[in-house]
Amino acid sequence: MSETNKGFLETLKEVSDGKLVICFAGVGSAFAKKNAQTSMIVAKNGKTILVDCGTTIPTELSRKGINIWDFDYYHFTHSHADHVGGAEEIMLMHRYVAKRKPKVIITQPYYKILWDDSLRGGCENNEDGLLKFCDLVEPVQPSWMQEEPREIYKINVDGIELVIFRTAHIPGGVEIWEKAFWSTGLMVDGKVLYSGDTRFDGSLFEHLPVKNVSAIFHDCQLFSPGIVHADYESLKILDPSIKAKMRLVHYGDNFEQFKPENDGFAGFAKAWEFYVVG
């Protein structure tokens, strides 16, 4: 049956039978216009996780016939609007349309940050009075694994293993994760590394077991210097074995001026393509 007849998400679930599949609803930077903001869908054995939902993503999902409440789990890497701008819609559409709470994979430290600093103002007041975050979501909490050399959390949901690691994204100039505000990346089943938003950080590949990783999706800013994102010129100096399995995401609208394959990368990640990685 064709995707048109079956629906995109159902097709993705079918492809993920016995496999780990990565698909991006958007691959653009915060202010990209040619691509939606970066948002990753993890699929395995018919289960799905939406990783990040920026301001442009609910519309992008709708264009593919996907409802914002159609995913089994949700996860947010950090609180910039291009990653959590659609979170309020996720919660409210679940509450008033789907009539259930979304399962949000969230660490204990980030739970308070996300609610108090980003979502509380628009979601706390409703027809019943004041709501708490737990009134709107079903939190699924990963276990803390280690603090050094990098803070790491781990969880397994429906056979999908997520390793959540801290990144050095903001403020500008921060070089090590210990001094950074909350931001994270993901390893999925030990096969996929998704950097989330991060400055260039070569130690990432030393702190994480990347030897068996078959696909890397890495934040990439196409101009230098990379003040709060990894810039293209810095990523070019990585070991060729790492670049060969690295696709670039979170890139700007001038991407057509670049040929990352010529510099040893696997290329730019593209929206709505199925990356079967295991």
LOSERO-247002 format. One record per atom (N, C-alpha, C, CB): x, y, z; residue in one letter. Coordinates in steps of 0.1 Angstrom, whole numbers, padded with zeros to 4 digits, always signed. Last residue first. Glycine has a CB too. Layout:
XYZA
...
end
This chain:
+0195+0000+0119G
+0197-0012+0126G
+0184-0020+0127G
+0203-0010+0140G
+0190+0023+0105V
+0203+0022+0110V
+0205+0009+0119V
+0206+0034+0119V
+0175+0040+0080V
+0174+0027+0086V
+0188+0024+0091V
+0169+0016+0077V
+0161+0069+0076Y
+0175+0064+0078Y
+0174+0051+0086Y
+0183+0075+0085Y
+0139+0082+0054F
+0140+0071+0063F
+0155+0067+0064F
+0131+0059+0060F
+0132+0117+0051E
+0138+0105+0046E
+0139+0094+0057E
+0152+0108+0040E
+0121+0140+0061W
+0112+0129+0058W
+0118+0118+0051W
+0101+0135+0049W
+0148+0161+0054A
+0136+0159+0060A
+0128+0148+0053A
+0127+0172+0060A
+0182+0150+0054K
+0171+0155+0047K
+0158+0152+0054K
+0170+0150+0032K
+0215+0158+0064A
+0203+0150+0066A
+0191+0157+0059A
+0200+0149+0082A
+0242+0162+0041F
+0231+0168+0049F
+0220+0158+0052F
+0226+0181+0042F
+0269+0137+0044G
+0260+0147+0037G
+0251+0154+0047G
+0252+0139+0027G
+0289+0123+0055A
+0279+0115+0048A
+0269+0124+0041A
+0272+0107+0058A
+0320+0142+0048F
+0308+0139+0056F
+0299+0129+0048F
+0301+0152+0059F
+0342+0149+0033G
+0343+0136+0040G
+0331+0133+0048G
+0354+0137+0049G
+0339+0170+0016D
+0347+0172+0028D
+0347+0160+0038D
+0342+0185+0036D
+0321+0162-0002N
+0334+0165-0007N
+0344+0167+0005N
+0334+0178-0016N
+0298+0161+0013E
+0304+0148+0009E
+0318+0151+0004E
+0296+0142-0002E
+0290+0188+0015P
+0296+0181+0026P
+0303+0168+0023P
+0287+0179+0037P
+0289+0213-0002K
+0289+0199-0007K
+0297+0191+0004K
+0296+0197-0021K
+0271+0244-0001F
+0280+0234+0004F
+0278+0220-0001F
+0278+0234+0020F
+0250+0259-0010Q
+0264+0264-0013Q
+0275+0254-0009Q
+0266+0278-0007Q
+0227+0250+0001E
+0230+0246-0013E
+0244+0251-0018E
+0220+0251-0022E
+0225+0262+0026F
+0231+0249+0025F
+0234+0245+0011F
+0221+0239+0031F
+0214+0286+0034N
+0225+0286+0024N
+0231+0273+0022N
+0235+0297+0028N
+0197+0283+0056D
+0191+0283+0042D
+0202+0283+0031D
+0182+0294+0041D
+0214+0262+0081G
+0207+0274+0075G
+0203+0272+0061G
+0216+0286+0077G
+0208+0232+0100Y
+0216+0240+0091Y
+0207+0251+0085Y
+0223+0232+0080Y
+0202+0209+0115H
+0201+0222+0121H
+0209+0233+0113H
+0207+0222+0136H
+0227+0184+0106V
+0213+0189+0108V
+0214+0203+0114V
+0206+0179+0117V
+0247+0162+0087L
+0246+0175+0093L
+0231+0179+0094L
+0254+0185+0086L
+0259+0129+0093R
+0250+0138+0085R
+0247+0151+0093R
+0237+0131+0082R
+0286+0108+0095M
+0280+0120+0101M
+0271+0127+0090M
+0290+0130+0107M
+0303+0089+0088K
+0290+0084+0092K
+0282+0096+0098K
+0291+0073+0102K
+0326+0102+0082A
+0321+0094+0072A
+0307+0089+0075A
+0330+0082+0069A
+0335+0115+0105K
+0328+0123+0095K
+0321+0114+0085K
+0338+0132+0087K
+0348+0094+0117I
+0336+0100+0123I
+0328+0107+0113I
+0340+0109+0135I
+0369+0089+0100S
+0360+0078+0103S
+0348+0083+0110S
+0367+0068+0112S
+0383+0114+0100P
+0376+0109+0088P
+0366+0098+0091P
+0385+0105+0077P
+0380+0134+0129D
+0386+0122+0123D
+0377+0117+0111D
+0387+0111+0133D
+0373+0169+0123L
+0371+0156+0129L
+0378+0145+0122L
+0356+0154+0131L
+0375+0192+0108I
+0387+0187+0114I
+0386+0174+0121I
+0394+0197+0123I
+0349+0200+0102K
+0358+0194+0091K
+0370+0188+0096K
+0361+0205+0081K
+0339+0213+0123L
+0335+0199+0122L
+0344+0192+0111L
+0321+0198+0118L
+0349+0239+0118S
+0354+0231+0130S
+0351+0217+0128S
+0348+0236+0143S
+0333+0246+0096E
+0348+0246+0095E
+0354+0238+0106E
+0354+0260+0094E
+0307+0246+0106Y
+0311+0236+0096Y
+0326+0235+0095Y
+0306+0241+0082Y
+0303+0249+0142D
+0304+0254+0128D
+0310+0244+0119D
+0311+0268+0128D
+0280+0242+0167A
+0292+0237+0160A
+0292+0242+0146A
+0293+0221+0160A
+0268+0271+0183H
+0266+0259+0176H
+0279+0255+0170H
+0256+0261+0164H
+0274+0295+0195V
+0266+0286+0203V
+0263+0273+0196V
+0253+0293+0207V
+0295+0304+0177I
+0294+0309+0191I
+0286+0300+0200I
+0288+0323+0190I
+0315+0296+0154G
+0304+0289+0160G
+0302+0293+0175G
+0305+0274+0159G
+0324+0325+0133P
+0327+0314+0143P
+0314+0308+0148P
+0335+0319+0154P
+0311+0309+0103S
+0320+0309+0115S
+0321+0323+0120S
+0334+0303+0111S
+0282+0291+0091F
+0291+0302+0091F
+0299+0302+0104F
+0283+0316+0089F
+0265+0269+0094L
+0272+0270+0082L
+0281+0283+0080L
+0263+0270+0070L
+0263+0247+0121Q
+0261+0261+0117Q
+0270+0263+0105Q
+0264+0271+0128Q
+0250+0217+0130C
+0260+0224+0121C
+0255+0238+0117C
+0262+0215+0109C
+0246+0188+0149D
+0243+0202+0148D
+0254+0209+0139D
+0242+0208+0162D
+0246+0155+0134H
+0252+0166+0142H
+0248+0180+0139H
+0267+0164+0141H
+0241+0123+0136F
+0234+0134+0132F
+0238+0146+0140F
+0218+0133+0132F
+0256+0093+0127I
+0257+0105+0136I
+0249+0116+0129I
+0272+0108+0138I
+0254+0058+0127A
+0249+0070+0121A
+0251+0081+0132A
+0235+0069+0117A
+0266+0037+0141S
+0266+0036+0126S
+0261+0049+0120S
+0257+0024+0122S
+0287+0031+0168V
+0276+0039+0163V
+0277+0039+0147V
+0278+0054+0168V
+0308+0018+0179N
+0298+0009+0173N
+0286+0017+0167N
+0293-0001+0182N
+0323+0039+0190K
+0329+0029+0181K
+0319+0021+0173K
+0338+0020+0189K
+0313+0056+0209V
+0309+0058+0195V
+0314+0048+0185V
+0313+0072+0190V
+0306+0061+0239P
+0311+0049+0232P
+0306+0049+0217P
+0305+0036+0239P
+0318+0094+0249L
+0307+0085+0245L
+0312+0073+0237L
+0296+0092+0237L
+0340+0109+0252H
+0332+0106+0264H
+0321+0096+0261H
+0326+0118+0269H
+0350+0113+0227E
+0358+0106+0236E
+0350+0101+0248E
+0370+0115+0241E
+0332+0128+0214F
+0335+0115+0208F
+0345+0107+0216F
+0340+0117+0194F
+0332+0151+0230L
+0320+0143+0229L
+0323+0129+0224L
+0310+0150+0220L
+0355+0165+0226S
+0355+0155+0237S
+0342+0146+0237S
+0356+0162+0250S
+0349+0183+0206G
+0356+0171+0202G
+0356+0160+0213G
+0370+0174+0198G
+0326+0203+0200D
+0330+0197+0212D
+0337+0183+0209D
+0319+0195+0222D
+0311+0232+0190F
+0320+0222+0186F
+0326+0216+0199F
+0331+0228+0176F
+0280+0235+0209R
+0292+0241+0203R
+0300+0229+0198R
+0299+0250+0213R
+0248+0220+0202T
+0261+0220+0209T
+0271+0229+0202T
+0266+0206+0211T
+0217+0204+0202D
+0225+0217+0199D
+0237+0217+0208D
+0216+0229+0202D
+0221+0169+0194G
+0213+0181+0199G
+0221+0193+0195G
+0210+0180+0214G
+0235+0148+0183S
+0242+0158+0191S
+0233+0167+0199S
+0252+0165+0183S
+0228+0115+0182Y
+0222+0128+0178Y
+0228+0139+0188Y
+0206+0128+0179Y
+0239+0085+0171L
+0243+0096+0180L
+0237+0109+0174L
+0258+0098+0181L
+0229+0052+0171V
+0227+0065+0166V
+0231+0075+0176V
+0212+0067+0162V
+0235+0029+0185K
+0237+0029+0171K
+0236+0043+0165K
+0228+0020+0164K
+0226+0026+0211G
+0240+0025+0209G
+0244+0026+0194G
+0245+0012+0214G
+0199+0032+0211D
+0203+0018+0209D
+0218+0016+0207D
+0195+0012+0198D
+0209+0065+0206V
+0197+0056+0205V
+0202+0042+0202V
+0187+0061+0194V
+0220+0092+0225M
+0224+0080+0218M
+0212+0071+0218M
+0236+0074+0224M
+0215+0128+0224L
+0209+0114+0225L
+0218+0104+0218L
+0195+0113+0220L
+0220+0158+0242G
+0219+0150+0230G
+0215+0136+0234G
+0233+0150+0223G
+0210+0189+0259T
+0213+0175+0259T
+0213+0170+0244T
+0204+0166+0267T
+0212+0215+0283S
+0210+0211+0269S
+0216+0197+0268S
+0216+0221+0259S
+0211+0240+0307W
+0207+0226+0303W
+0205+0224+0288W
+0194+0223+0311W
+0242+0259+0304F
+0228+0257+0308F
+0223+0244+0302F
+0219+0269+0302F
+0276+0249+0312A
+0265+0252+0303A
+0251+0251+0309A
+0266+0243+0291A
+0297+0240+0326K
+0294+0254+0327K
+0282+0258+0319K
+0306+0262+0324K
+0299+0213+0319E
+0297+0216+0333E
+0293+0231+0335E
+0309+0214+0341E
+0306+0212+0292W
+0292+0210+0296W
+0289+0214+0310W
+0288+0196+0294W
+0327+0238+0280I
+0326+0225+0287I
+0311+0224+0292I
+0336+0222+0298I
+0326+0263+0269E
+0334+0252+0262E
+0332+0239+0268E
+0348+0256+0262E
+0308+0292+0262V
+0310+0280+0271V
+0317+0269+0263V
+0296+0276+0277V
+0304+0311+0242G
+0317+0310+0248G
+0319+0299+0258G
+0319+0323+0255G
+0270+0317+0250G
+0281+0318+0240G
+0294+0318+0248G
+0279+0330+0232G
+0257+0294+0276P
+0258+0307+0269P
+0270+0307+0259P
+0259+0318+0278P
+0248+0267+0254I
+0247+0281+0258I
+0252+0282+0272I
+0233+0286+0256I
+0261+0240+0249H
+0254+0248+0239H
+0254+0263+0242H
+0240+0243+0237H
+0274+0212+0256A
+0279+0226+0258A
+0273+0235+0247A
+0294+0227+0259A
+0253+0186+0269T
+0261+0193+0259T
+0264+0207+0263T
+0253+0193+0245T
+0247+0154+0285R
+0247+0169+0285R
+0256+0174+0274R
+0252+0174+0299R
+0228+0127+0272F
+0240+0133+0277F
+0240+0148+0276F
+0252+0127+0269F
+0210+0098+0274I
+0208+0113+0273I
+0221+0119+0279I
+0195+0118+0281I
+0202+0070+0257V
+0213+0076+0266V
+0213+0091+0263V
+0227+0069+0263V
+0176+0048+0252L
+0181+0062+0251L
+0191+0065+0261L
+0169+0072+0252L
+0165+0020+0236E
+0174+0025+0246E
+0178+0039+0243E
+0186+0016+0248E
+0134+0006+0231I
+0143+0016+0226I
+0151+0022+0237I
+0135+0027+0219I
+0116-0011+0244G
+0127-0017+0236G
+0136-0007+0229G
+0122-0026+0226G
+0099+0006+0257D
+0094-0002+0246D
+0105-0008+0237D
+0084+0005+0238D
+0126+0024+0267V
+0111+0025+0266V
+0107+0017+0254V
+0106+0040+0264V
+0151+0028+0290N
+0146+0019+0279N
+0131+0020+0279N
+0151+0005+0281N
+0176+0053+0298I
+0162+0047+0299I
+0160+0038+0287I
+0151+0058+0300I
+0200+0074+0314K
+0196+0062+0306K
+0182+0057+0308K
+0206+0051+0307K
+0223+0101+0315Y
+0211+0095+0320Y
+0207+0084+0310Y
+0199+0105+0322Y
+0253+0118+0324I
+0246+0109+0315I
+0234+0103+0322I
+0255+0098+0309I
+0278+0142+0322E
+0266+0138+0329E
+0257+0130+0319E
+0258+0150+0334E
+0311+0131+0318R
+0300+0138+0312R
+0287+0133+0319R
+0299+0137+0297R
+0330+0114+0329P
+0335+0128+0324P
+0323+0136+0318P
+0345+0126+0314P
+0307+0121+0356E
+0320+0124+0350E
+0323+0112+0340E
+0331+0125+0360E
+0282+0113+0364E
+0285+0127+0363E
+0298+0130+0355E
+0285+0133+0376E
+0259+0087+0354Q
+0272+0091+0358Q
+0273+0107+0357Q
+0283+0085+0350Q
+0231+0080+0354M
+0241+0070+0352M
+0255+0075+0358M
+0242+0066+0338M
+0197+0083+0364W
+0211+0090+0363W
+0221+0079+0363W
+0213+0099+0376W
+0171+0071+0344S
+0180+0070+0355S
+0193+0077+0353S
+0182+0055+0358S
+0143+0090+0331P
+0155+0082+0330P
+0163+0081+0343P
+0164+0088+0318P
+0108+0091+0336Q
+0121+0096+0341Q
+0133+0086+0339Q
+0120+0099+0355Q
+0082+0104+0321V
+0089+0091+0321V
+0104+0094+0324V
+0087+0083+0307V
+0052+0120+0331P
+0067+0120+0330P
+0072+0106+0330P
+0073+0129+0341P
+0025+0128+0314E
+0030+0116+0322E
+0045+0116+0320E
+0023+0103+0316E
+0012+0161+0317V
+0020+0151+0310V
+0022+0139+0320V
+0034+0157+0307V
-0006+0177+0331L
-0006+0178+0317L
+0002+0167+0310L
-0001+0191+0313L
-0001+0174+0358D
-0015+0173+0353D
-0016+0173+0338D
-0022+0186+0359D
+0026+0178+0360C
+0022+0164+0360C
+0007+0163+0357C
+0025+0158+0374C
+0026+0206+0361F
+0032+0199+0349F
+0027+0185+0349F
+0047+0200+0349F
-0005+0217+0374K
+0009+0214+0376K
+0013+0207+0363K
+0011+0205+0388K
-0029+0244+0371L
-0024+0231+0368L
-0009+0230+0372L
-0027+0227+0353L
-0055+0263+0386L
-0040+0261+0384L
-0037+0247+0382L
-0032+0267+0395L
-0087+0260+0371G
-0078+0266+0380G
-0063+0264+0376G
-0080+0262+0394G
-0101+0248+0351D
-0102+0242+0364D
-0093+0249+0375D
-0098+0227+0364D
-0095+0260+0328E
-0108+0262+0332E
-0110+0256+0346E
-0118+0254+0323E
-0061+0272+0336N
-0071+0266+0327N
-0085+0267+0333N
-0067+0252+0323N
-0027+0281+0339N
-0041+0285+0341N
-0050+0278+0331N
-0043+0300+0340N
-0004+0269+0329E
-0008+0267+0343E
-0022+0270+0345E
+0001+0275+0352E
+0004+0274+0303C
-0003+0262+0306C
-0008+0260+0320C
+0006+0251+0303C
+0020+0297+0299G
+0009+0294+0290G
+0000+0283+0294G
+0014+0292+0277G
+0038+0296+0321G
+0030+0308+0318G
+0018+0306+0309G
+0039+0318+0312G
+0051+0270+0319R
+0041+0273+0330R
+0032+0285+0327R
+0049+0276+0343R
+0071+0267+0300L
+0057+0263+0297L
+0047+0267+0307L
+0057+0248+0297L
+0097+0278+0309S
+0092+0278+0295S
+0077+0276+0294S
+0099+0268+0287S
+0104+0277+0335D
+0110+0287+0327D
+0105+0288+0313D
+0125+0284+0326D
+0089+0256+0347D
+0090+0269+0354D
+0094+0280+0344D
+0099+0269+0366D
+0092+0233+0329W
+0079+0238+0333W
+0080+0253+0338W
+0074+0230+0344W
+0120+0231+0325L
+0111+0232+0313L
+0098+0238+0318L
+0109+0218+0307L
+0130+0229+0351I
+0135+0240+0342I
+0125+0242+0331I
+0148+0236+0336I
+0118+0206+0362K
+0115+0219+0368K
+0119+0230+0358K
+0123+0221+0381K
+0130+0187+0344Y
+0115+0187+0346Y
+0111+0201+0351Y
+0111+0177+0357Y
+0157+0185+0345Y
+0151+0193+0334Y
+0136+0195+0336Y
+0154+0187+0321Y
+0163+0168+0367P
+0167+0182+0367P
+0160+0191+0357P
+0182+0183+0365P
+0150+0144+0358Q
+0145+0151+0370Q
+0150+0166+0370Q
+0150+0144+0383Q
+0144+0141+0323T
+0152+0139+0335T
+0147+0148+0346T
+0167+0142+0332T
+0118+0127+0304I
+0124+0139+0309I
+0132+0136+0322I
+0113+0150+0312I
+0095+0119+0281I
+0108+0114+0286I
+0116+0126+0291I
+0116+0105+0276I
+0062+0120+0284V
+0073+0128+0281V
+0085+0122+0288V
+0071+0143+0285V
+0033+0110+0271K
+0044+0104+0278K
+0057+0112+0274K
+0046+0089+0275K
+0004+0131+0273P
+0015+0126+0265P
+0026+0121+0275P
+0021+0137+0257P
-0027+0120+0286K
-0015+0127+0288K
-0004+0122+0279K
-0011+0126+0303K
-0058+0123+0268R
-0049+0115+0276R
-0036+0124+0277R
-0045+0102+0268R
-0075+0134+0248K
-0081+0130+0262K
-0071+0121+0269K
-0094+0124+0260K
-0071+0145+0224A
-0068+0131+0225A
-0073+0125+0239A
-0053+0128+0224A
-0081+0171+0231V
-0086+0164+0219V
-0083+0149+0221V
-0078+0169+0206V
-0072+0181+0255Y
-0086+0185+0250Y
-0091+0177+0238Y
-0086+0199+0247Y
-0047+0170+0260R
-0057+0172+0271R
-0071+0174+0265R
-0053+0184+0279R
-0033+0170+0236H
-0036+0158+0243H
-0047+0159+0253H
-0023+0153+0250H
-0033+0198+0232M
-0041+0189+0222M
-0043+0175+0228M
-0033+0188+0209M
-0017+0206+0253L
-0031+0210+0252L
-0039+0202+0243L
-0032+0224+0249L
+0008+0194+0247M
+0001+0191+0260M
-0014+0194+0259M
+0007+0200+0271M
+0014+0203+0221I
+0014+0188+0224I
+0006+0186+0237I
+0029+0183+0227I
+0014+0230+0225E
+0004+0224+0217E
+0003+0209+0219E
+0007+0227+0202E
+0037+0233+0241E
+0024+0237+0246E
+0012+0230+0238E
+0022+0252+0247E
+0057+0225+0223A
+0054+0217+0234A
+0040+0220+0240A
+0065+0219+0245A
+0066+0240+0202G
+0053+0233+0200G
+0049+0224+0212G
+0055+0224+0188G
+0090+0251+0211G
+0079+0260+0208G
+0066+0253+0205G
+0083+0268+0196G
+0112+0236+0217V
+0101+0234+0226V
+0089+0243+0222V
+0105+0237+0240V
+0130+0242+0197H
+0130+0229+0202H
+0118+0226+0211H
+0142+0226+0209H
+0129+0268+0191D
+0129+0260+0179D
+0130+0245+0184D
+0141+0263+0171D
+0131+0280+0217A
+0118+0279+0210A
+0118+0270+0198A
+0113+0292+0206A
+0151+0261+0240H
+0150+0271+0230H
+0137+0269+0222H
+0162+0272+0220H
+0155+0241+0260S
+0143+0250+0260S
+0143+0261+0250S
+0142+0255+0274S
+0163+0207+0249H
+0166+0219+0257H
+0155+0229+0254H
+0180+0225+0253H
+0153+0183+0241T
+0167+0184+0244T
+0170+0196+0252T
+0175+0183+0231T
+0124+0164+0249F
+0129+0177+0245F
+0144+0178+0250F
+0121+0188+0251F
+0103+0138+0237H
+0115+0142+0244H
+0120+0155+0239H
+0126+0131+0243H
+0075+0116+0238Y
+0081+0129+0234Y
+0093+0131+0243Y
+0070+0140+0236Y
+0059+0086+0225Y
+0067+0094+0235Y
+0072+0107+0229Y
+0079+0085+0240Y
+0041+0080+0205D
+0041+0072+0218D
+0048+0079+0229D
+0047+0058+0216D
+0022+0103+0185F
+0035+0097+0189F
+0033+0090+0203F
+0046+0107+0190F
+0000+0118+0179D
+0001+0105+0173D
+0013+0097+0178D
+0002+0106+0158D
-0006+0144+0185W
-0008+0135+0195W
-0005+0120+0191W
-0022+0136+0201W
-0003+0159+0162I
+0007+0161+0172I
+0006+0151+0183I
+0005+0175+0178I
-0010+0139+0133N
-0014+0147+0144N
-0003+0148+0155N
-0027+0140+0150N
+0000+0139+0100I
+0004+0134+0113I
-0002+0144+0124I
+0019+0133+0115I
+0000+0147+0073G
-0011+0140+0079G
-0009+0134+0092G
-0015+0129+0069G
+0020+0163+0066K
+0022+0149+0063K
+0011+0140+0069K
+0035+0144+0069K
+0011+0187+0076R
+0013+0186+0061R
+0015+0171+0057R
+0024+0194+0056R
+0014+0182+0103S
+0001+0183+0097S
+0001+0181+0082S
-0006+0196+0101S
+0042+0186+0106L
+0036+0173+0108L
+0022+0172+0102L
+0035+0170+0123L
+0043+0214+0101E
+0050+0204+0093E
+0045+0190+0094E
+0065+0205+0096E
+0029+0224+0123T
+0024+0226+0109T
+0030+0216+0100T
+0027+0240+0105T
+0046+0215+0144P
+0032+0211+0143P
+0026+0212+0129P
+0023+0218+0154P
+0071+0229+0138I
+0069+0215+0136I
+0055+0210+0136I
+0077+0207+0147I
+0077+0255+0143T
+0072+0252+0130T
+0068+0238+0128T
+0083+0256+0120T
+0086+0256+0170T
+0074+0263+0166T
+0068+0259+0153T
+0078+0278+0166T
+0097+0222+0177G
+0098+0236+0176G
+0086+0243+0171G
+0110+0240+0168G
+0102+0196+0194C
+0090+0201+0186C
+0090+0216+0187C
+0077+0195+0192C
+0121+0167+0202D
+0120+0182+0200D
+0108+0185+0190D
+0133+0187+0194D
+0114+0137+0191V
+0125+0144+0198V
+0125+0158+0193V
+0139+0137+0195V
+0090+0114+0194L
+0093+0127+0188L
+0103+0134+0196L
+0079+0135+0186L
+0091+0080+0189I
+0094+0091+0199I
+0097+0103+0190I
+0107+0087+0207I
+0071+0050+0184T
+0077+0063+0180T
+0080+0072+0191T
+0068+0069+0169T
+0069+0016+0175K
+0068+0026+0185K
+0076+0038+0181K
+0074+0021+0199K
+0074-0003+0155G
+0061+0004+0155G
+0059+0014+0166G
+0050-0006+0156G
+0101-0010+0158N
+0090-0020+0161N
+0076-0013+0163N
+0093-0028+0173N
+0109+0023+0162K
+0114+0009+0163K
+0102+0000+0166K
+0125+0008+0173K
+0119+0056+0155A
+0109+0046+0153A
+0115+0032+0154A
+0101+0047+0140A
+0122+0090+0162V
+0128+0077+0164V
+0117+0067+0163V
+0135+0076+0178V
+0123+0120+0146I
+0114+0109+0150I
+0122+0097+0150I
+0103+0108+0139I
+0134+0153+0153M
+0138+0139+0150M
+0127+0130+0155M
+0151+0135+0155M
+0138+0185+0141S
+0129+0176+0149S
+0131+0162+0144S
+0114+0181+0149S
+0147+0217+0133T
+0151+0204+0135T
+0143+0196+0145T
+0166+0203+0138T
+0122+0236+0114Q
+0132+0235+0125Q
+0135+0220+0128Q
+0127+0242+0138Q
+0119+0231+0079A
+0114+0233+0092A
+0125+0231+0102A
+0102+0223+0095A
+0137+0249+0053N
+0134+0237+0060N
+0127+0241+0074N
+0147+0229+0063N
+0137+0275+0044K
+0136+0264+0034K
+0133+0251+0040K
+0149+0264+0026K
+0141+0290+0067K
+0128+0291+0060K
+0126+0280+0049K
+0127+0305+0053K
+0155+0291+0099A
+0155+0286+0085A
+0141+0287+0080A
+0160+0271+0085A
+0160+0297+0125F
+0154+0307+0117F
+0154+0303+0102F
+0161+0321+0118F
+0171+0275+0137A
+0160+0281+0144A
+0152+0291+0134A
+0165+0289+0156A
+0178+0252+0109S
+0181+0260+0121S
+0169+0267+0126S
+0193+0270+0118S
+0162+0221+0097G
+0167+0235+0097G
+0171+0241+0110G
+0157+0244+0090G
+0149+0198+0095V
+0164+0197+0096V
+0170+0211+0096V
+0170+0189+0084V
+0120+0180+0104G
+0127+0192+0100G
+0142+0191+0102G
+0121+0205+0108G
+0115+0154+0108A
+0104+0162+0104A
+0109+0176+0099A
+0093+0165+0115A
+0135+0127+0101F
+0135+0141+0106F
+0123+0148+0100F
+0148+0149+0102F
+0139+0094+0113C
+0133+0103+0103C
+0132+0117+0109C
+0119+0098+0098C
+0154+0063+0118I
+0154+0077+0121I
+0148+0085+0110I
+0168+0082+0125I
+0147+0031+0130V
+0146+0040+0118V
+0146+0054+0124V
+0134+0037+0110V
+0156-0002+0136L
+0156+0012+0142L
+0157+0021+0130L
+0168+0014+0151L
+0134-0031+0131K
+0145-0022+0127K
+0144-0009+0135K
+0145-0018+0112K
+0112-0046+0134G
+0125-0052+0135G
+0137-0044+0132G
+0125-0064+0126G
+0096-0022+0116D
+0093-0035+0122D
+0107-0043+0122D
+0083-0043+0113D
+0097+0003+0104S
+0105+0000+0116S
+0103-0013+0123S
+0102+0011+0126S
+0079+0003+0084V
+0093+0001+0080V
+0102-0002+0092V
+0099+0014+0073V
+0056+0008+0099E
+0058-0005+0092E
+0072-0008+0089E
+0049-0005+0080E
+0061+0034+0108K
+0060+0023+0118K
+0062+0009+0111K
+0046+0024+0125K
+0060+0047+0083L
+0073+0047+0091L
+0072+0035+0101L
+0075+0060+0098L
+0034+0043+0076T
+0044+0037+0068T
+0057+0036+0075T
+0046+0045+0055T
+0022+0057+0096E
+0019+0043+0096E
+0030+0036+0087E
+0005+0040+0091E
+0031+0083+0089L
+0035+0077+0101L
+0033+0062+0102L
+0028+0084+0113L
+0018+0086+0063F
+0032+0086+0065F
+0037+0080+0077F
+0038+0101+0064F
-0008+0066+0050G
-0004+0076+0059G
+0011+0075+0062G
-0012+0075+0072G
-0019+0049+0030K
-0017+0044+0044K
-0014+0055+0054K
-0006+0034+0044K
-0020+0063+0006N
-0032+0056+0011N
-0031+0052+0026N
-0034+0044+0003N
+0006+0074+0004T
-0005+0083+0003T
-0018+0076+0009T
-0008+0086-0012T
+0023+0051+0006E
+0023+0061+0017E
+0010+0069+0017E
+0035+0069+0017E
+0005+0022-0008S
+0013+0034-0009S
+0013+0043+0004S
+0009+0043-0021S
+0008-0012+0000M
+0000+0000+0000M
+0009+0012+0000M
-0010+0000+0012M
end
